[in-house]
Amino acid sequence: MNPQSADPIERLTPDECLELLSQTTVGRLAVIVENHPDIFPVNYVVDHGSIIFRTGIGTKFRSTMRNSCALEIDGFDAGSGKAWSVVVRGTAHLMVDRQEKAAADALHLDPWQPGSKSHYLRLTLDAVTGRRFTATRPDIWNTPVWDARSELFH
């Protein structure tokens, strides 16, 4: 593929990023653990321009209480052949108000992983960035048959 003929990367607005965030429920939370980055999958909901997730009292909880963190999601639209990626950065705050937690539960904040997830955290967003681009054809990189892009070329 000629780099000059490639579609440009489309920068998404914060509103477009929040819309994409609200269309999915699983992201990757990046935190600092003992001076190195680590990534955890989390179930989340978007609520009033912030991200809410639940966790137990482990590494993820302690790390988010000490340092700022980031959440990343991405996806692919088979109809348009476009992939997208959204990253938010901010600070997590422990939610203690019962009504606030009940409101989060009403948004279907249900963890996939079993176990105690009794701590509700709200990630206030300091930065919201995203991009959309035309995905490379799967046959160029020997993409596995299960990759969503393969639907475009069958």
C-alpha positions in Angstrom: 0.0 0.0 0.0 1.4 3.4 -1.0 1.6 5.6 2.1 0.5 8.6 0.0 -2.7 6.9 -1.0 -3.6 5.9 2.6 -6.6 7.6 4.2 -5.5 10.1 6.9 -6.0 9.4 10.5 -9.2 11.1 11.7 -8.9 12.8 15.1 -12.1 12.3 17.2 -13.6 15.0 19.3 -14.1 14.4 23.0 -17.8 14.1 22.4 -17.2 11.4 19.7 -14.9 9.6 22.1 -17.4 9.6 24.9 -20.1 8.3 22.5 -17.8 5.4 21.6 -17.0 4.8 25.3 -20.7 4.6 26.0 -21.2 1.9 23.3 -19.0 -0.7 25.0 -18.5 -1.9 28.5 -14.9 -3.4 28.6 -11.7 -1.5 28.5 -8.1 -1.8 29.6 -7.1 0.2 32.6 -3.4 1.3 32.7 -1.9 2.0 36.1 1.5 2.3 37.7 2.4 -0.6 39.9 5.7 -0.5 41.8 7.2 2.0 39.3 6.2 0.0 36.2 3.1 0.2 34.0 0.5 -2.6 34.2 -2.8 -3.1 32.4 -6.1 -4.6 33.8 -9.3 -5.4 31.9 -12.2 -3.6 33.6 -16.0 -3.4 33.0 -17.1 0.2 33.1 -20.0 2.6 32.4 -19.9 6.2 31.3 -21.7 8.5 33.7 -21.9 12.3 33.3 -18.6 12.5 31.4 -16.7 10.2 33.7 -15.9 6.5 33.9 -17.1 4.3 36.7 -15.8 0.8 37.4 -15.7 -1.7 40.3 -12.8 -3.5 41.8 -11.7 -5.4 44.8 -9.1 -4.2 47.3 -6.1 -5.4 45.3 -3.3 -4.0 43.1 -5.6 -2.2 40.8 -7.4 -0.4 43.6 -4.2 0.6 45.4 -2.6 1.8 42.2 -5.5 3.9 41.1 -5.7 5.6 44.5 -2.0 6.6 44.3 -1.5 7.7 40.7 -3.4 8.9 37.7 -4.4 6.2 35.3 -5.6 5.7 31.7 -8.4 3.7 30.1 -8.2 2.5 26.5 -10.8 1.0 24.2 -10.8 0.2 20.5 -13.0 -1.3 18.0 -13.7 -2.0 14.3 -16.7 -1.2 12.1 -16.9 -3.9 9.5 -19.4 -1.9 7.5 -17.0 1.0 6.9 -13.8 -0.8 7.3 -12.7 1.7 9.9 -10.9 1.0 13.2 -11.0 3.4 16.1 -9.2 3.8 19.4 -10.0 6.0 22.4 -7.8 6.8 25.4 -8.9 8.7 28.5 -6.5 9.8 31.3 -7.5 11.0 34.7 -7.7 10.4 38.4 -9.8 7.8 40.1 -11.8 8.6 43.2 -13.5 6.2 45.6 -17.3 6.5 45.6 -18.7 6.1 49.0 -22.3 7.5 48.6 -24.8 4.7 48.5 -27.1 6.6 46.1 -24.3 7.3 43.7 -23.3 3.6 43.8 -27.0 2.6 43.2 -27.2 4.9 40.3 -24.1 3.2 38.8 -25.7 -0.2 39.3 -28.8 1.1 37.5 -26.5 1.7 34.5 -25.7 -2.1 34.5 -22.3 -1.8 36.0 -21.9 -5.6 36.4 -18.3 -7.1 36.6 -17.7 -10.1 34.3 -15.2 -11.7 36.7 -16.5 -13.4 39.8 -15.4 -12.3 43.2 -15.8 -9.3 45.5 -15.9 -6.0 43.5 -17.3 -3.9 46.3 -15.2 -0.7 45.7 -16.7 1.7 43.1 -14.2 4.1 41.5 -15.0 7.1 39.4 -12.4 8.1 36.9 -12.6 11.9 36.3 -11.3 12.7 32.9 -8.4 15.1 32.4 -7.8 14.2 28.8 -9.9 12.4 26.1 -8.4 11.5 22.8 -9.3 9.3 19.9 -8.7 8.4 16.3 -10.4 6.6 13.5 -8.6 5.2 10.4 -9.2 2.8 7.5 -7.9 -0.6 8.6 -5.3 -2.4 6.5 -6.7 -5.3 4.5 -6.3 -8.5 6.6 -4.6 -10.5 3.8 -1.7 -8.0 3.7 -0.5 -9.0 7.2 -1.8 -12.6 7.3 -4.5 -11.6 9.7 -6.2 -14.6 11.5 -9.5 -15.7 9.9 -11.4 -14.7 13.1 -10.3 -11.1 12.8 -13.4 -8.8 12.2 -11.7 -7.2 9.2 -11.8 -10.5 7.3 -15.6 -10.0 6.8 -14.8 -7.2 4.4 -12.9 -9.4 1.9 -15.0 -12.6 1.8 
